[in-house]
C-alpha cells in the first residue's frame, strides 16, 4: 500500500523515509511505477475486513 500524501509538518528528528533511501535503488524505482491503487481496489473487494473504517 502506498502511503497517502499529507500536509503534516515535517520533523527534523524524524526525516521522511523516502529522504533516507537511496534514490538510485532499483526497488525504490520499481515501487514508484507500480500502480498500487489497482492492488488496493482489488484487495478491498477480496478482503473487505482489512479496509473497514476504524471505530473511534
Phi and psi in radians as a Rosetta constraint file:
Dihedral C 1 N 2 CA 2 C 2 CIRCULARHARMONIC -1.496 0.35
Dihedral N 2 CA 2 C 2 N 3 CIRCULARHARMONIC 2.421 0.35
Dihedral C 2 N 3 CA 3 C 3 CIRCULARHARMONIC -1.152 0.35
Dihedral N 3 CA 3 C 3 N 4 CIRCULARHARMONIC 2.594 0.35
Dihedral C 3 N 4 CA 4 C 4 CIRCULARHARMONIC -1.427 0.35
Dihedral N 4 CA 4 C 4 N 5 CIRCULARHARMONIC 2.504 0.35
Dihedral C 4 N 5 CA 5 C 5 CIRCULARHARMONIC -1.288 0.35
Dihedral N 5 CA 5 C 5 N 6 CIRCULARHARMONIC 2.449 0.35
Dihedral C 5 N 6 CA 6 C 6 CIRCULARHARMONIC -2.463 0.35
Dihedral N 6 CA 6 C 6 N 7 CIRCULARHARMONIC 2.890 0.35
Dihedral C 6 N 7 CA 7 C 7 CIRCULARHARMONIC -1.794 0.35
Dihedral N 7 CA 7 C 7 N 8 CIRCULARHARMONIC 0.463 0.35
Dihedral C 7 N 8 CA 8 C 8 CIRCULARHARMONIC -1.195 0.35
Dihedral N 8 CA 8 C 8 N 9 CIRCULARHARMONIC 2.686 0.35
Dihedral C 8 N 9 CA 9 C 9 CIRCULARHARMONIC -1.243 0.35
Dihedral N 9 CA 9 C 9 N 10 CIRCULARHARMONIC 2.310 0.35
Dihedral C 9 N 10 CA 10 C 10 CIRCULARHARMONIC -1.369 0.35
Dihedral N 10 CA 10 C 10 N 11 CIRCULARHARMONIC 2.491 0.35
Dihedral C 10 N 11 CA 11 C 11 CIRCULARHARMONIC -1.872 0.35
Dihedral N 11 CA 11 C 11 N 12 CIRCULARHARMONIC 2.364 0.35
Dihedral C 11 N 12 CA 12 C 12 CIRCULARHARMONIC -1.287 0.35
Dihedral N 12 CA 12 C 12 N 13 CIRCULARHARMONIC -0.307 0.35
Dihedral C 12 N 13 CA 13 C 13 CIRCULARHARMONIC -1.432 0.35
Dihedral N 13 CA 13 C 13 N 14 CIRCULARHARMONIC -0.468 0.35
Dihedral C 13 N 14 CA 14 C 14 CIRCULARHARMONIC -2.228 0.35
Dihedral N 14 CA 14 C 14 N 15 CIRCULARHARMONIC 1.404 0.35
Dihedral C 14 N 15 CA 15 C 15 CIRCULARHARMONIC -1.121 0.35
Dihedral N 15 CA 15 C 15 N 16 CIRCULARHARMONIC 2.679 0.35
Dihedral C 15 N 16 CA 16 C 16 CIRCULARHARMONIC -1.052 0.35
Dihedral N 16 CA 16 C 16 N 17 CIRCULARHARMONIC 2.506 0.35
Dihedral C 16 N 17 CA 17 C 17 CIRCULARHARMONIC -1.018 0.35
Dihedral N 17 CA 17 C 17 N 18 CIRCULARHARMONIC -0.731 0.35
Dihedral C 17 N 18 CA 18 C 18 CIRCULARHARMONIC -1.096 0.35
Dihedral N 18 CA 18 C 18 N 19 CIRCULARHARMONIC -0.509 0.35
Dihedral C 18 N 19 CA 19 C 19 CIRCULARHARMONIC -1.247 0.35
Dihedral N 19 CA 19 C 19 N 20 CIRCULARHARMONIC -0.398 0.35
Dihedral C 19 N 20 CA 20 C 20 CIRCULARHARMONIC -1.527 0.35
Dihedral N 20 CA 20 C 20 N 21 CIRCULARHARMONIC -0.368 0.35
Dihedral C 20 N 21 CA 21 C 21 CIRCULARHARMONIC -1.506 0.35
Dihedral N 21 CA 21 C 21 N 22 CIRCULARHARMONIC 2.678 0.35
Dihedral C 21 N 22 CA 22 C 22 CIRCULARHARMONIC -1.331 0.35
Dihedral N 22 CA 22 C 22 N 23 CIRCULARHARMONIC 2.039 0.35
Dihedral C 22 N 23 CA 23 C 23 CIRCULARHARMONIC -1.127 0.35
Dihedral N 23 CA 23 C 23 N 24 CIRCULARHARMONIC -0.251 0.35
Dihedral C 23 N 24 CA 24 C 24 CIRCULARHARMONIC -1.503 0.35
Dihedral N 24 CA 24 C 24 N 25 CIRCULARHARMONIC -0.065 0.35
Dihedral C 24 N 25 CA 25 C 25 CIRCULARHARMONIC -1.145 0.35
Dihedral N 25 CA 25 C 25 N 26 CIRCULARHARMONIC 2.268 0.35
Dihedral C 25 N 26 CA 26 C 26 CIRCULARHARMONIC -1.125 0.35
Dihedral N 26 CA 26 C 26 N 27 CIRCULARHARMONIC -0.668 0.35
Dihedral C 26 N 27 CA 27 C 27 CIRCULARHARMONIC -1.200 0.35
Dihedral N 27 CA 27 C 27 N 28 CIRCULARHARMONIC -0.589 0.35
Dihedral C 27 N 28 CA 28 C 28 CIRCULARHARMONIC -1.160 0.35
Dihedral N 28 CA 28 C 28 N 29 CIRCULARHARMONIC -0.725 0.35
Dihedral C 28 N 29 CA 29 C 29 CIRCULARHARMONIC -1.105 0.35
Dihedral N 29 CA 29 C 29 N 30 CIRCULARHARMONIC -0.708 0.35
Dihedral C 29 N 30 CA 30 C 30 CIRCULARHARMONIC -1.126 0.35
Dihedral N 30 CA 30 C 30 N 31 CIRCULARHARMONIC -0.726 0.35
Dihedral C 30 N 31 CA 31 C 31 CIRCULARHARMONIC -1.090 0.35
Dihedral N 31 CA 31 C 31 N 32 CIRCULARHARMONIC -0.499 0.35
Dihedral C 31 N 32 CA 32 C 32 CIRCULARHARMONIC -1.310 0.35
Dihedral N 32 CA 32 C 32 N 33 CIRCULARHARMONIC -0.412 0.35
Dihedral C 32 N 33 CA 33 C 33 CIRCULARHARMONIC -1.765 0.35
Dihedral N 33 CA 33 C 33 N 34 CIRCULARHARMONIC -0.138 0.35
Dihedral C 33 N 34 CA 34 C 34 CIRCULARHARMONIC -1.292 0.35
Dihedral N 34 CA 34 C 34 N 35 CIRCULARHARMONIC 2.302 0.35
Dihedral C 34 N 35 CA 35 C 35 CIRCULARHARMONIC -1.355 0.35
Dihedral N 35 CA 35 C 35 N 36 CIRCULARHARMONIC 1.402 0.35
Dihedral C 35 N 36 CA 36 C 36 CIRCULARHARMONIC -1.064 0.35
Dihedral N 36 CA 36 C 36 N 37 CIRCULARHARMONIC -0.545 0.35
Dihedral C 36 N 37 CA 37 C 37 CIRCULARHARMONIC -1.104 0.35
Dihedral N 37 CA 37 C 37 N 38 CIRCULARHARMONIC -0.578 0.35
Dihedral C 37 N 38 CA 38 C 38 CIRCULARHARMONIC -1.086 0.35
Dihedral N 38 CA 38 C 38 N 39 CIRCULARHARMONIC -0.770 0.35
Dihedral C 38 N 39 CA 39 C 39 CIRCULARHARMONIC -1.122 0.35
Dihedral N 39 CA 39 C 39 N 40 CIRCULARHARMONIC -0.777 0.35
Dihedral C 39 N 40 CA 40 C 40 CIRCULARHARMONIC -1.082 0.35
Dihedral N 40 CA 40 C 40 N 41 CIRCULARHARMONIC -0.740 0.35
Dihedral C 40 N 41 CA 41 C 41 CIRCULARHARMONIC -1.113 0.35
Dihedral N 41 CA 41 C 41 N 42 CIRCULARHARMONIC -0.746 0.35
Dihedral C 41 N 42 CA 42 C 42 CIRCULARHARMONIC -1.215 0.35
Dihedral N 42 CA 42 C 42 N 43 CIRCULARHARMONIC -0.705 0.35
Dihedral C 42 N 43 CA 43 C 43 CIRCULARHARMONIC -1.224 0.35
Dihedral N 43 CA 43 C 43 N 44 CIRCULARHARMONIC -0.507 0.35
Dihedral C 43 N 44 CA 44 C 44 CIRCULARHARMONIC -1.086 0.35
Dihedral N 44 CA 44 C 44 N 45 CIRCULARHARMONIC -0.632 0.35
Dihedral C 44 N 45 CA 45 C 45 CIRCULARHARMONIC -1.312 0.35
Dihedral N 45 CA 45 C 45 N 46 CIRCULARHARMONIC -0.637 0.35
Dihedral C 45 N 46 CA 46 C 46 CIRCULARHARMONIC -1.361 0.35
Dihedral N 46 CA 46 C 46 N 47 CIRCULARHARMONIC -0.722 0.35
Dihedral C 46 N 47 CA 47 C 47 CIRCULARHARMONIC -2.228 0.35
Dihedral N 47 CA 47 C 47 N 48 CIRCULARHARMONIC 1.253 0.35
Dihedral C 47 N 48 CA 48 C 48 CIRCULARHARMONIC -1.098 0.35
Dihedral N 48 CA 48 C 48 N 49 CIRCULARHARMONIC -0.424 0.35
Dihedral C 48 N 49 CA 49 C 49 CIRCULARHARMONIC -1.121 0.35
Dihedral N 49 CA 49 C 49 N 50 CIRCULARHARMONIC -0.482 0.35
Dihedral C 49 N 50 CA 50 C 50 CIRCULARHARMONIC -1.317 0.35
Dihedral N 50 CA 50 C 50 N 51 CIRCULARHARMONIC -0.312 0.35
Dihedral C 50 N 51 CA 51 C 51 CIRCULARHARMONIC -2.055 0.35
Dihedral N 51 CA 51 C 51 N 52 CIRCULARHARMONIC 0.307 0.35
Dihedral C 51 N 52 CA 52 C 52 CIRCULARHARMONIC -1.314 0.35
Dihedral N 52 CA 52 C 52 N 53 CIRCULARHARMONIC 2.674 0.35
Dihedral C 52 N 53 CA 53 C 53 CIRCULARHARMONIC -1.092 0.35
Dihedral N 53 CA 53 C 53 N 54 CIRCULARHARMONIC 2.580 0.35
Dihedral C 53 N 54 CA 54 C 54 CIRCULARHARMONIC -1.354 0.35
Dihedral N 54 CA 54 C 54 N 55 CIRCULARHARMONIC 2.307 0.35
Dihedral C 54 N 55 CA 55 C 55 CIRCULARHARMONIC -1.498 0.35
Dihedral N 55 CA 55 C 55 N 56 CIRCULARHARMONIC 2.351 0.35
